[in-house]
Amino acid sequence: MPLLTICQPFADLTPAQLYDTLRLRSEVFVVEQNCIFLDMDNKDGQCHHLLLYDDNVLIACARLVPPGVSYKEMSIGRIVTSLLVRGKGFGKTIVAQAIEYCYQLYGKGPIKIGAQLYAKGFYEQFGFQQAGEVYDEDGIDHIPMIKA
């Protein structure tokens, strides 16, 4: 079965899609990264969610955040790839798609992200540049980055 990409507002996600999304985010951000934090931050309902499925298994997802919710700029957050497929290029796939969907949904303009510091070089491949100092978020070093 080919890859299936879904991009929907929160209200249009099926219960199974929502479950898959929250489970994948918990698997990576809470369990794998050993970070106790509240993932459900009251922003999901205002966002579109980009889901990448392979054979009915969610392998990557991202949250597309409209301007004014996290930052004055549009944003991409909660970018995550399953450990099952890590290193196979799906991280690049989900980020490239997320950028394109942001432009379609919110218009051309700057995209701001709060990137984990270790992934700075990864995001630079897409034209993101560091836009501030390193900061701690839930015990993990992050940096603000902008794609102008």
TIBASE-644413 format. One record per residue: residue number from 1; x, y, z of N, C-alpha, C in turn. Coordinates in Angstrom, 1 decimal, always signed. Example, Ala and Ser with C-alpha at 12.3 -4.5 7.8 and 13.67 -1.06 7.14 Angstrom:
// residues 2
> 1|+13.2|-5.7|+7.8|+12.3|-4.5|+7.8|+13.2|-3.3|+7.8
> 2|+12.8|-2.2|+7.1|+13.7|-1.1|+7.1|+12.9|+0.0|+7.9
***
This chain:
// residues 148
> 1|+0.8|-1.2|+0.0|+0.0|+0.0|+0.0|+0.9|+1.2|+0.0
> 2|+0.6|+2.2|-0.8|+1.4|+3.4|-0.9|+1.2|+4.3|+0.3
> 3|+2.1|+5.2|+0.5|+2.0|+6.2|+1.6|+0.7|+7.0|+1.5
> 4|+0.1|+7.3|+2.6|-1.1|+8.1|+2.6|-0.8|+9.3|+3.4
> 5|-1.0|+10.5|+2.8|-0.9|+11.8|+3.5|-2.3|+12.3|+3.8
> 6|-2.5|+12.7|+5.0|-3.7|+13.4|+5.4|-3.4|+14.7|+6.1
> 7|-4.1|+15.7|+5.7|-4.0|+17.0|+6.3|-5.4|+17.6|+6.6
> 8|-5.7|+17.6|+7.9|-7.1|+18.0|+8.3|-7.0|+18.9|+9.5
> 9|-8.1|+19.8|+9.6|-8.2|+20.5|+10.9|-8.6|+19.5|+12.0
> 10|-8.3|+19.8|+13.2|-8.5|+19.0|+14.4|-9.9|+18.4|+14.4
> 11|-10.9|+19.2|+14.1|-12.3|+18.8|+14.2|-12.7|+17.7|+13.2
> 12|-11.9|+17.6|+12.2|-12.2|+16.6|+11.1|-11.4|+15.3|+11.3
> 13|-10.5|+15.3|+12.3|-9.7|+14.0|+12.5|-10.7|+13.0|+13.0
> 14|-10.5|+11.7|+12.6|-11.3|+10.6|+13.1|-10.8|+10.3|+14.5
> 15|-11.6|+9.6|+15.4|-11.0|+9.2|+16.7|-9.7|+8.4|+16.5
> 16|-9.7|+7.5|+15.5|-8.5|+6.7|+15.3|-7.3|+7.6|+14.9
> 17|-7.5|+8.6|+14.0|-6.4|+9.4|+13.7|-5.9|+10.2|+14.9
> 18|-6.8|+10.7|+15.7|-6.4|+11.5|+16.9|-5.6|+10.6|+17.8
> 19|-6.1|+9.4|+18.0|-5.4|+8.4|+18.9|-4.0|+8.1|+18.4
> 20|-3.9|+7.8|+17.1|-2.6|+7.6|+16.5|-1.6|+8.7|+16.7
> 21|-2.1|+9.9|+16.5|-1.3|+11.1|+16.6|-0.8|+11.3|+18.0
> 22|-1.7|+11.2|+19.0|-1.3|+11.4|+20.4|-0.4|+10.3|+20.9
> 23|-0.7|+9.1|+20.4|+0.2|+7.9|+20.8|+1.6|+8.1|+20.2
> 24|+1.7|+8.5|+18.9|+3.1|+8.7|+18.4|+3.8|+9.8|+19.1
> 25|+3.1|+10.9|+19.3|+3.8|+12.0|+20.1|+4.2|+11.5|+21.5
> 26|+3.4|+10.8|+22.1|+3.8|+10.3|+23.5|+4.9|+9.3|+23.4
> 27|+4.9|+8.4|+22.4|+6.0|+7.4|+22.3|+7.3|+8.1|+22.1
> 28|+7.4|+9.2|+21.3|+8.7|+9.8|+21.1|+9.0|+10.9|+22.1
> 29|+8.1|+11.9|+22.3|+8.4|+13.0|+23.2|+8.4|+12.7|+24.7
> 30|+7.6|+11.7|+25.1|+7.5|+11.4|+26.5|+8.4|+10.2|+26.9
> 31|+8.1|+9.1|+26.1|+8.8|+7.8|+26.5|+10.3|+7.8|+26.0
> 32|+10.5|+8.0|+24.6|+11.8|+7.9|+24.1|+12.7|+9.0|+24.6
> 33|+12.2|+10.2|+24.6|+13.0|+11.3|+25.1|+13.0|+11.5|+26.6
> 34|+12.3|+10.6|+27.3|+12.2|+10.6|+28.7|+11.9|+12.0|+29.3
> 35|+10.9|+12.6|+28.8|+10.5|+14.0|+29.1|+9.0|+14.0|+29.6
> 36|+8.9|+14.3|+30.8|+7.5|+14.4|+31.4|+7.0|+15.8|+31.1
> 37|+6.0|+15.9|+30.2|+5.4|+17.2|+30.0|+4.0|+17.0|+29.5
> 38|+3.2|+18.0|+29.5|+1.8|+17.9|+29.0|+1.8|+18.2|+27.5
> 39|+1.7|+17.2|+26.7|+1.7|+17.4|+25.3|+0.4|+18.1|+24.8
> 40|-0.7|+17.8|+25.4|-2.0|+18.4|+25.0|-2.0|+19.8|+25.6
> 41|-1.7|+20.8|+24.8|-1.4|+22.2|+25.4|-2.5|+23.2|+24.9
> 42|-3.7|+22.7|+24.6|-4.8|+23.5|+24.1|-4.6|+24.2|+22.8
> 43|-3.6|+23.8|+22.0|-3.4|+24.4|+20.7|-3.9|+23.5|+19.6
> 44|-4.0|+22.2|+19.8|-4.3|+21.3|+18.8|-5.6|+21.6|+18.1
> 45|-6.6|+22.1|+18.8|-7.9|+22.4|+18.3|-7.9|+23.5|+17.3
> 46|-6.9|+24.4|+17.3|-6.8|+25.5|+16.4|-5.9|+25.2|+15.2
> 47|-5.4|+24.0|+15.1|-4.4|+23.6|+14.1|-4.9|+22.6|+13.1
> 48|-4.2|+22.5|+12.0|-4.3|+21.4|+11.0|-3.3|+20.4|+11.4
> 49|-3.6|+19.1|+11.2|-2.7|+18.1|+11.5|-2.3|+17.3|+10.3
> 50|-1.0|+17.2|+10.1|-0.5|+16.5|+8.9|+0.0|+15.1|+9.4
> 51|-0.6|+14.1|+8.8|-0.3|+12.7|+9.2|+0.2|+11.9|+8.0
> 52|+1.2|+11.1|+8.2|+1.8|+10.3|+7.1|+1.7|+8.8|+7.6
> 53|+0.9|+8.1|+6.8|+0.6|+6.7|+7.1|+1.4|+5.8|+6.1
> 54|+1.9|+4.7|+6.6|+2.4|+3.6|+5.7|+1.7|+2.3|+6.1
> 55|+0.9|+1.8|+5.2|+0.2|+0.5|+5.5|-0.6|+0.6|+6.8
> 56|-1.4|+1.7|+6.9|-2.3|+1.9|+8.0|-1.6|+2.2|+9.4
> 57|-0.3|+2.4|+9.3|+0.5|+2.8|+10.6|+1.0|+4.2|+10.4
> 58|+0.7|+5.0|+11.4|+1.2|+6.4|+11.4|+2.7|+6.4|+11.7
> 59|+3.4|+6.9|+10.7|+4.9|+6.9|+10.8|+5.5|+8.3|+11.0
> 60|+4.7|+9.3|+10.8|+5.2|+10.7|+11.0|+4.0|+11.6|+11.1
> 61|+4.2|+12.7|+11.8|+3.1|+13.7|+11.9|+3.7|+15.1|+12.3
> 62|+2.9|+16.1|+12.0|+3.3|+17.5|+12.4|+2.0|+18.3|+12.6
> 63|+2.1|+19.3|+13.4|+1.0|+20.2|+13.7|+1.3|+21.5|+13.0
> 64|+0.3|+22.0|+12.2|+0.4|+23.2|+11.4|-0.3|+24.3|+12.2
> 65|+0.4|+25.3|+12.7|-0.1|+26.2|+13.6|-0.3|+27.6|+12.9
> 66|-1.6|+28.1|+12.9|-1.8|+29.4|+12.3|-1.1|+30.5|+12.9
> 67|-0.9|+31.6|+12.2|-0.3|+32.8|+12.9|-1.1|+33.2|+14.1
> 68|-0.4|+33.7|+15.1|-1.0|+34.2|+16.3|-1.3|+33.2|+17.4
> 69|-1.1|+31.9|+17.1|-1.4|+30.9|+18.1|-0.1|+30.6|+19.0
> 70|+1.0|+30.2|+18.4|+2.2|+30.0|+19.1|+3.1|+31.2|+19.0
> 71|+3.2|+31.8|+17.8|+4.0|+33.0|+17.5|+3.2|+33.9|+16.6
> 72|+3.7|+35.1|+16.3|+2.9|+35.9|+15.4|+3.0|+35.3|+14.0
> 73|+4.0|+34.6|+13.7|+4.1|+33.9|+12.4|+3.4|+32.6|+12.5
> 74|+3.1|+32.0|+11.3|+2.7|+30.6|+11.2|+3.8|+29.7|+11.8
> 75|+3.4|+28.5|+12.2|+4.4|+27.7|+12.8|+4.1|+26.2|+12.4
> 76|+5.2|+25.4|+12.6|+5.1|+24.0|+12.5|+5.6|+23.4|+13.8
> 77|+4.8|+22.5|+14.4|+5.2|+22.0|+15.7|+4.9|+20.5|+15.8
> 78|+5.3|+19.9|+16.9|+5.1|+18.5|+17.2|+5.5|+17.7|+16.0
> 79|+6.6|+18.0|+15.4|+7.1|+17.2|+14.3|+7.7|+15.9|+14.8
> 80|+7.2|+14.8|+14.4|+7.7|+13.6|+15.0|+7.7|+12.4|+13.9
> 81|+8.7|+11.6|+14.0|+8.8|+10.4|+13.1|+9.0|+9.2|+14.0
> 82|+8.2|+8.2|+13.7|+8.3|+6.9|+14.5|+9.7|+6.3|+14.4
> 83|+10.1|+5.8|+15.6|+11.3|+5.1|+15.7|+11.4|+3.9|+14.7
> 84|+10.2|+3.3|+14.3|+10.2|+2.2|+13.4|+10.7|+2.6|+12.0
> 85|+10.7|+3.8|+11.6|+11.1|+4.2|+10.3|+12.2|+5.3|+10.3
> 86|+12.7|+5.6|+11.5|+13.7|+6.7|+11.6|+14.9|+6.3|+10.7
> 87|+15.5|+7.4|+10.0|+16.6|+7.2|+9.2|+16.3|+6.8|+7.7
> 88|+15.0|+6.8|+7.4|+14.6|+6.4|+6.1|+14.0|+7.6|+5.3
> 89|+14.2|+8.8|+5.7|+13.9|+10.0|+5.0|+12.5|+10.5|+5.2
> 90|+11.7|+9.9|+6.1|+10.3|+10.3|+6.3|+10.3|+11.6|+7.1
> 91|+11.3|+11.9|+7.9|+11.4|+13.2|+8.6|+11.4|+14.3|+7.6
> 92|+12.3|+14.1|+6.5|+12.3|+15.1|+5.5|+11.0|+15.3|+4.7
> 93|+10.4|+14.1|+4.5|+9.1|+14.1|+3.8|+8.1|+14.9|+4.6
> 94|+7.9|+14.7|+5.9|+6.9|+15.4|+6.7|+7.2|+16.9|+6.8
> 95|+8.4|+17.3|+6.9|+8.8|+18.7|+7.0|+8.5|+19.4|+5.7
> 96|+8.9|+18.8|+4.6|+8.7|+19.4|+3.3|+7.2|+19.6|+3.0
> 97|+6.4|+18.5|+3.4|+5.0|+18.6|+3.2|+4.4|+19.7|+4.1
> 98|+4.9|+19.7|+5.3|+4.3|+20.7|+6.3|+4.5|+22.1|+5.8
> 99|+5.7|+22.4|+5.3|+6.0|+23.7|+4.7|+5.0|+24.1|+3.6
> 100|+4.8|+23.2|+2.7|+3.9|+23.4|+1.6|+2.5|+23.6|+2.0
> 101|+2.0|+22.7|+3.0|+0.6|+22.9|+3.5|+0.5|+24.2|+4.2
> 102|+1.5|+24.6|+5.0|+1.4|+25.9|+5.7|+1.2|+27.0|+4.7
> 103|+1.9|+27.0|+3.6|+1.8|+28.1|+2.6|+0.4|+28.0|+1.9
> 104|-0.1|+26.8|+1.7|-1.5|+26.6|+1.1|-2.6|+27.1|+2.1
> 105|-2.4|+26.8|+3.4|-3.4|+27.2|+4.4|-3.4|+28.6|+4.8
> 106|-2.1|+29.1|+5.0|-2.0|+30.4|+5.7|-1.3|+31.5|+4.8
> 107|-1.0|+31.1|+3.5|-0.3|+32.1|+2.6|+1.2|+32.0|+2.8
> 108|+1.8|+32.6|+1.8|+3.3|+32.7|+1.8|+3.7|+33.7|+2.9
> 109|+4.7|+33.3|+3.7|+5.2|+34.1|+4.8|+6.2|+33.4|+5.6
> 110|+6.7|+34.0|+6.6|+7.7|+33.4|+7.5|+7.1|+32.2|+8.3
> 111|+7.8|+31.2|+8.5|+7.4|+30.1|+9.3|+8.4|+30.0|+10.5
> 112|+7.9|+30.0|+11.7|+8.8|+30.0|+12.9|+8.6|+28.6|+13.6
> 113|+9.7|+28.1|+14.1|+9.6|+26.8|+14.8|+10.4|+27.0|+16.1
> 114|+10.1|+26.1|+17.1|+11.0|+26.0|+18.2|+11.6|+24.6|+18.1
> 115|+12.8|+24.5|+17.6|+13.5|+23.3|+17.3|+14.3|+22.8|+18.4
> 116|+14.3|+21.4|+18.6|+15.3|+20.9|+19.5|+16.7|+21.1|+18.9
> 117|+17.6|+21.6|+19.8|+18.9|+22.0|+19.4|+19.6|+21.0|+18.6
> 118|+19.5|+19.7|+18.9|+20.3|+18.7|+18.2|+19.8|+18.6|+16.7
> 119|+18.6|+19.1|+16.4|+18.0|+19.0|+15.0|+18.3|+20.3|+14.2
> 120|+19.1|+21.2|+14.7|+19.3|+22.5|+14.0|+19.7|+22.3|+12.6
> 121|+20.7|+21.5|+12.4|+21.2|+21.2|+11.0|+20.2|+20.6|+10.1
> 122|+19.3|+19.7|+10.7|+18.2|+19.1|+9.9|+17.3|+20.2|+9.3
> 123|+16.9|+21.2|+10.2|+16.0|+22.2|+9.8|+16.6|+23.2|+8.8
> 124|+17.9|+23.4|+9.0|+18.7|+24.3|+8.1|+18.6|+23.9|+6.6
> 125|+18.5|+22.6|+6.4|+18.3|+22.0|+5.1|+17.1|+22.6|+4.4
> 126|+16.1|+23.0|+5.1|+14.8|+23.5|+4.6|+14.8|+25.0|+4.6
> 127|+15.9|+25.7|+4.9|+16.0|+27.1|+4.9|+15.7|+27.8|+6.2
> 128|+15.5|+27.0|+7.3|+15.3|+27.7|+8.6|+16.6|+28.2|+9.1
> 129|+16.6|+29.3|+9.8|+17.8|+29.9|+10.4|+17.5|+30.2|+11.8
> 130|+18.6|+30.1|+12.6|+18.4|+30.4|+14.1|+18.0|+31.8|+14.2
> 131|+17.0|+32.0|+15.1|+16.5|+33.4|+15.3|+16.4|+33.8|+16.8
> 132|+17.4|+33.3|+17.5|+17.4|+33.6|+18.9|+18.3|+32.7|+19.7
> 133|+18.3|+32.9|+21.0|+19.2|+32.1|+21.9|+18.6|+30.7|+22.2
> 134|+19.5|+29.8|+22.6|+19.1|+28.5|+23.1|+18.3|+28.7|+24.4
> 135|+17.2|+27.9|+24.5|+16.4|+28.0|+25.7|+16.0|+26.6|+26.1
> 136|+15.7|+26.4|+27.4|+15.3|+25.1|+27.9|+13.8|+25.0|+27.8
> 137|+13.3|+23.9|+27.2|+11.9|+23.6|+27.2|+11.7|+22.2|+27.7
> 138|+11.2|+22.0|+28.9|+11.0|+20.7|+29.5|+12.2|+19.9|+29.6
> 139|+13.4|+20.6|+29.9|+14.6|+19.9|+30.1|+15.4|+19.6|+28.8
> 140|+14.9|+20.1|+27.7|+15.6|+19.8|+26.4|+15.9|+21.2|+25.8
> 141|+17.2|+21.3|+25.3|+17.6|+22.6|+24.7|+16.9|+22.8|+23.4
> 142|+16.3|+23.9|+23.2|+15.6|+24.3|+21.9|+16.2|+25.6|+21.4
> 143|+16.0|+25.9|+20.2|+16.3|+27.2|+19.6|+15.1|+27.7|+18.7
> 144|+14.9|+29.0|+18.7|+13.9|+29.5|+17.7|+14.5|+29.5|+16.4
> 145|+13.8|+29.2|+15.4|+14.3|+29.2|+14.0|+13.2|+29.8|+13.1
> 146|+13.6|+30.5|+12.0|+12.6|+31.0|+11.1|+13.0|+30.7|+9.7
> 147|+12.0|+30.4|+8.9|+12.2|+30.2|+7.4|+11.5|+31.4|+6.8
> 148|+12.3|+32.4|+6.3|+11.8|+33.6|+5.8|+11.1|+33.5|+4.5
***
